Amino acid sequence: MYVQLKTGYGTDSGPSWISRVRFSKTWRTAYFQGRTLHRVTGTSRANFDSNFYDVDSGDEYWVSGPKRDRTDGRYSSQQPTVEEDAREAYEAFLDGASLPGRENG
């Protein structure tokens, strides 16, 4: 997954990663780098540039599937850090393979 920290940074200038992210069965909770992120719902959060927030720190994140053309940041050409445990799957994805867990759609 593509993950970008939004809190404390201007539009699309926060650090970002290509990382393995585990989701709850309902997809309302994501687990990333030891953090528990809850999905932003309704107008519960003021920042419309995020879709998850850290339950402990309140930091806001954007979490989405990566893009093959590497334009993951909407307004920036900043490239994410590719974490080692995700590198092989990410490189295969860039070469046309499905994302792990998405082989059937």
Legacy VTK file of the C-alpha trace (Angstrom):
# vtk DataFile Version 3.0
C-alpha trace
ASCII
DATASET POLYDATA
POINTS 105 float
0.000 0.000 0.000
0.955 3.636 -0.428
0.910 5.481 2.919
1.611 9.188 3.435
1.766 11.168 6.673
-0.348 14.309 6.295
-0.149 15.895 9.759
2.441 18.669 10.013
3.214 18.894 6.307
1.959 20.905 3.357
-0.031 19.304 0.580
1.654 16.032 -0.455
4.986 16.935 1.154
4.899 14.530 4.110
6.969 11.364 4.175
5.472 8.431 2.305
6.046 4.713 2.085
5.242 1.669 0.027
4.570 -0.754 2.834
2.677 -3.837 3.852
-0.510 -2.766 5.610
-2.856 -5.176 7.353
-6.562 -4.339 7.500
-9.322 -5.481 9.808
-12.111 -7.596 8.355
-14.276 -4.466 7.922
-11.423 -2.372 6.432
-12.114 0.315 9.075
-8.810 -0.272 10.841
-5.355 -0.482 9.279
-2.164 -1.628 10.953
1.006 0.061 9.683
4.507 0.160 11.214
3.162 -0.709 14.660
0.443 1.945 14.457
-3.301 1.420 14.595
-5.060 3.639 12.065
-8.825 4.142 11.985
-10.683 5.148 8.851
-11.950 8.716 8.728
-15.749 8.663 8.540
-18.224 11.446 7.845
-17.115 14.804 9.135
-15.387 13.404 12.216
-12.049 14.852 11.073
-11.422 18.324 9.682
-8.678 17.387 7.189
-10.175 16.196 3.892
-6.710 15.225 2.652
-6.571 12.116 4.857
-8.553 8.912 5.044
-7.058 7.360 8.222
-5.816 8.683 11.559
-3.544 7.193 14.226
-5.655 6.309 17.273
-2.779 7.095 19.664
-1.252 10.288 18.239
-4.113 11.651 16.127
-1.742 11.992 13.146
-3.542 11.817 9.827
-2.547 9.590 6.912
-3.525 8.896 3.336
-3.628 5.139 2.619
-4.286 3.799 -0.879
-3.169 1.212 -3.358
0.018 2.105 -5.227
-0.071 3.292 -8.826
1.935 1.616 -11.556
2.924 4.964 -13.047
4.378 5.986 -9.642
2.201 9.102 -9.361
1.001 8.205 -5.875
1.235 11.759 -4.525
-1.587 13.783 -6.036
0.228 17.135 -6.151
3.863 16.113 -5.799
6.422 14.049 -7.649
8.020 12.994 -4.346
8.745 9.276 -4.422
7.857 7.063 -1.435
10.340 4.998 0.540
9.883 1.364 -0.440
10.155 -0.811 2.650
12.291 -3.931 2.247
9.519 -6.395 3.176
7.325 -4.926 0.422
9.992 -4.380 -2.246
9.664 -7.681 -4.149
5.851 -7.508 -4.354
5.975 -3.797 -5.307
8.500 -4.364 -8.097
6.396 -7.263 -9.423
3.339 -4.972 -9.309
5.196 -2.297 -11.302
5.982 -5.012 -13.874
2.282 -5.880 -14.215
1.534 -8.450 -11.498
-1.479 -8.133 -9.210
-1.012 -6.849 -5.689
-0.828 -9.614 -3.069
-4.362 -10.485 -2.033
-5.796 -8.931 -5.198
-5.029 -11.703 -7.662
-8.729 -12.254 -8.328
-9.887 -8.662 -8.559
LINES 1 106
105 0 1 2 3 4 5 6 7 8 9 10 11 12 13 14 15 16 17 18 19 20 21 22 23 24 25 26 27 28 29 30 31 32 33 34 35 36 37 38 39 40 41 42 43 44 45 46 47 48 49 50 51 52 53 54 55 56 57 58 59 60 61 62 63 64 65 66 67 68 69 70 71 72 73 74 75 76 77 78 79 80 81 82 83 84 85 86 87 88 89 90 91 92 93 94 95 96 97 98 99 100 101 102 103 104
